[in-house]
């Protein structure tokens, strides 16, 4: 368990990167030293998900400890994000520009990159020596698939069309209005909730149009978020009750502060004493707006 500014991790034995090198405490320490401090020599920036990082310490081959200058409550969640994936030491020795080629990124997962056509296609093949799936999953050995080919398809209609026509085995980012036709053909939709910040519409408070807090509050309470969610989305998009997802650390239910207040005819949310008739603002936005 973390104690204020220190975190200790005990690693799984026998895990290797796809180049055969061990995923041990030294490799984990080097990864997070790079993410937490950056690497100017290789032009690698500090990770946006790791704050107040000080240093690492290798306790033994399977134990690593991290120290922070100040408490870093988001660190544990940060270790699970896509930007904190563990890569081999050889990968960390490459310059920033080289990492645009996925074939140069060596990880420890069940697949490796065989080929890449940047912006168009990515081909993965299964690792035959993979033996360390998550312990709560029965499948510990190599993947049942020989490989996966990802085809980049930015257009929503083309993507869902490929799935329905049998040209694709699965797709990502199914739009709410396409969900029914997918389920009608027997496809399952996996809609995992975010574990961090909800989708939101934010304002720059230094903009004179919204610099007055009361204007921002008026926009908030003039927006019927429930109606927006029910009209534009599906049951897979629950209305947000905070800037953070309910599954995120630090979540507090702020529903009572995010209410829609139906104005009475001729009234306004903000009318300072002695002011001329104000401009009435209205806005529509997505769930999670604050």
C-alpha positions in Angstrom: 0.0 0.0 0.0 1.3 3.5 -0.7 2.6 5.5 2.2 2.3 9.2 1.4 5.2 9.7 -1.0 6.4 6.1 -1.5 5.1 3.2 -3.6 6.5 -0.4 -3.6 5.7 -2.9 -6.4 6.4 -6.6 -6.3 6.8 -8.0 -9.8 5.7 -11.3 -11.3 8.5 -13.8 -11.8 9.4 -15.0 -15.3 8.0 -12.2 -17.4 10.0 -11.2 -20.4 9.8 -8.6 -23.2 9.4 -9.9 -26.7 13.1 -9.4 -27.4 13.8 -12.0 -24.6 15.1 -9.5 -22.0 13.6 -9.8 -18.5 10.8 -7.5 -17.2 12.5 -7.1 -13.8 12.9 -4.3 -11.3 15.7 -2.6 -13.2 13.6 -2.4 -16.3 10.5 -1.1 -14.4 12.7 1.5 -12.6 14.1 2.7 -15.9 10.7 3.0 -17.4 9.3 5.2 -14.7 12.4 7.2 -14.3 11.9 8.1 -18.0 8.2 8.7 -17.6 8.6 10.7 -14.4 11.8 12.7 -15.2 12.0 12.6 -19.0 15.1 11.9 -21.0 16.6 15.0 -22.7 19.3 13.0 -24.5 16.7 11.0 -26.4 14.1 13.8 -26.5 11.6 11.9 -24.4 9.2 14.2 -22.4 7.9 13.8 -18.9 4.6 11.8 -18.9 1.5 13.9 -18.2 0.1 11.2 -15.9 3.0 11.2 -13.4 3.5 14.1 -11.1 6.0 15.0 -8.3 8.3 12.1 -9.3 11.6 12.0 -7.5 13.4 8.6 -8.1 13.2 4.9 -8.2 15.0 2.3 -6.1 15.7 -1.4 -7.1 15.2 -3.4 -3.8 15.8 -6.8 -5.4 15.3 -8.3 -8.9 11.5 -8.4 -8.4 10.9 -5.4 -6.1 11.0 -1.8 -7.0 10.2 1.3 -5.0 9.3 4.8 -6.2 9.7 8.1 -4.3 7.9 11.4 -4.8 8.7 14.9 -3.8 5.0 15.4 -2.8 2.0 13.1 -2.5 1.0 11.8 -6.0 -2.5 10.3 -5.5 -3.0 9.7 -9.2 0.2 7.6 -9.6 -1.5 4.2 -9.2 -4.2 5.0 -11.8 -1.5 6.5 -14.0 0.4 3.2 -14.1 -2.6 1.6 -15.7 -2.9 4.1 -18.6 -1.8 3.5 -22.2 1.0 6.1 -21.7 2.7 4.1 -18.9 3.1 0.8 -20.7 6.4 -1.0 -19.8 8.8 -1.3 -22.7 12.2 -2.9 -23.0 15.5 -1.1 -22.2 16.4 -1.2 -25.9 13.2 0.8 -26.7 14.0 3.4 -24.1 17.4 3.9 -25.8 15.7 5.1 -29.0 15.1 8.7 -29.9 11.6 10.1 -29.8 11.4 10.3 -33.6 12.1 6.5 -33.9 9.2 5.6 -31.7 6.7 6.6 -34.4 7.4 3.1 -36.0 5.5 0.6 -33.9 8.0 -2.2 -34.8 10.5 -0.4 -32.6 8.4 -0.6 -29.5 9.1 -3.8 -27.6 6.6 -4.7 -24.9 5.7 -7.8 -22.9 2.2 -8.5 -24.1 0.7 -11.5 -26.0 1.2 -10.0 -29.4 4.1 -8.4 -31.3 4.1 -6.0 -34.2 4.9 -7.7 -37.4 4.2 -4.9 -39.9 2.9 -1.3 -39.9 1.7 0.9 -42.7 1.5 4.2 -40.7 -2.0 5.7 -40.6 -3.4 2.7 -42.6 -2.8 -0.7 -41.2 -1.1 -2.6 -38.3 -0.4 -6.3 -38.2 0.2 -8.2 -35.0 1.2 -11.8 -34.5 0.9 -13.9 -31.3 3.8 -14.6 -29.0 4.3 -18.3 -28.7 6.2 -18.0 -25.4 3.6 -15.8 -23.7 2.7 -17.4 -20.3 1.6 -14.5 -18.0 -1.9 -13.5 -18.6 -3.8 -11.7 -15.7 -4.1 -14.2 -12.8 -7.9 -13.8 -12.7 -8.2 -15.1 -16.3 -8.0 -18.8 -17.1 -6.1 -18.2 -20.4 -2.4 -17.9 -19.2 -0.6 -19.1 -22.3 -0.4 -17.8 -25.9 -3.4 -16.2 -27.5 -5.9 -18.3 -29.3 -5.6 -16.1 -32.3 -2.6 -16.4 -34.7 -2.7 -12.6 -35.2 -4.8 -9.5 -35.6 -4.8 -7.0 -38.5 -6.0 -3.5 -37.6 -7.2 -1.4 -40.5 -7.6 2.3 -39.9 -11.1 3.4 -40.9 -11.9 7.0 -39.7 -15.3 7.2 -41.4 -18.0 5.9 -39.0 -20.3 4.7 -41.7 -17.6 2.8 -43.5 -16.5 1.2 -40.3 -19.9 -0.1 -39.2 -20.6 -1.1 -42.8 -17.5 -3.3 -42.8 -18.6 -5.0 -39.6 -22.2 -5.7 -40.8 -21.0 -6.9 -44.2 -18.6 -9.4 -42.6 -15.5 -7.6 -43.9 -14.3 -7.0 -40.3 -14.4 -9.2 -37.2 -14.7 -6.4 -34.8 -14.6 -2.6 -34.7 -13.9 0.1 -32.2 -15.9 3.2 -31.5 -19.5 2.2 -32.4 -21.6 5.4 -32.5 -24.7 5.4 -30.3 -27.0 5.6 -33.4 -25.3 2.5 -34.9 -25.6 0.3 -31.8 -29.0 -1.2 -32.6 -28.1 -2.4 -36.1 -25.0 -4.1 -34.7 -26.9 -5.9 -31.9 -29.7 -6.8 -34.3 -27.1 -8.9 -36.2 -25.9 -10.6 -33.0 -22.8 -8.5 -32.3 -22.0 -7.7 -28.6 -21.1 -4.2 -27.7 -18.6 -3.8 -24.9 -19.0 -0.3 -23.4 -16.6 -0.1 -20.5 -17.0 3.1 -18.5 -14.2 5.6 -18.2 -12.2 5.4 -15.0 -10.9 8.9 -15.2 -12.3 12.3 -16.4 -15.7 12.3 -18.1 -16.2 13.8 -21.5 -16.9 17.5 -20.9 -17.2 21.0 -22.3 -14.9 23.4 -20.6 -14.5 27.2 -20.7 -11.5 29.4 -20.5 -12.3 31.7 -17.5 -10.0 34.4 -18.9 -12.3 34.8 -21.9 -14.3 38.0 -21.2 -17.5 36.4 -22.5 -17.4 33.8 -19.7 -15.1 35.5 -17.2 -18.0 36.2 -14.8 -18.7 33.0 -12.8 -22.4 33.7 -12.9 -22.4 33.4 -16.7 -20.8 30.0 -16.5 -23.3 29.0 -13.8 -26.1 30.3 -16.0 -24.9 28.2 -18.9 -24.7 25.1 -16.7 -28.2 25.4 -15.3 -29.7 26.4 -18.7 -28.5 23.0 -20.1 -30.8 20.0 -19.9 -28.1 17.4 -19.8 -30.5 14.5 -19.3 -32.4 15.5 -22.4 -29.2 15.7 -24.4 -28.0 12.3 -23.2 -31.4 10.6 -23.9 -31.8 12.2 -27.3 -28.3 11.8 -28.7 -26.8 8.8 -26.9 -27.8 5.4 -25.6 -27.9 3.5 -22.3 -24.2 2.9 -22.7 -23.7 6.7 -22.1 -25.0 7.4 -18.5 -25.4 11.0 -17.5 -22.3 12.2 -15.6 -22.7 13.2 -12.0 -19.2 14.7 -11.6 -16.2 15.8 -13.6 -14.8 12.4 -12.6 -16.3 9.0 -13.5 -18.0 7.2 -10.6 -15.4 4.5 -10.8 -12.4 6.9 -10.5 -10.5 7.5 -7.3 -11.6 10.7 -5.6 -15.1 10.7 -7.1 -17.7 12.8 -5.4 -21.4 12.9 -6.5 -22.1 16.5 -7.6 -25.6 15.9 -9.0 -27.1 18.6 -6.8 -24.8 21.1 -8.4 -25.4 20.0 -12.0 -29.2 20.5 -12.1 -31.2 21.9 -15.0 -33.3 24.8 -13.8 -36.2 25.5 -16.1 -36.6 29.3 -16.2 -39.9 31.0 -15.6 -41.1 33.2 -18.5 -39.4 36.6 -18.5 -36.9 35.6 -15.9 -33.1 35.2 -16.1 -30.5 33.3 -14.0 -28.4 36.4 -13.4 -29.7 39.9 -13.0 -27.3 42.1 -10.9 -29.1 45.0 -9.1 -29.3 48.1 -11.2 -28.1 46.4 -14.4 -29.8 46.8 -17.9 -31.8 43.8 -19.3 -29.2 41.0 -19.7 -28.4 38.8 -22.6 -29.9 35.3 -22.1 -27.4 32.5 -22.9 -28.4 29.0 -24.0 -26.3 26.0 -24.8 -26.5 22.3 -25.6 -23.7 20.0 -24.6 -22.8 16.4 -23.7 -23.1 14.6 -20.4 -20.3 15.4 -18.0 -20.4 19.2 -18.8 -19.6 21.5 -15.9 
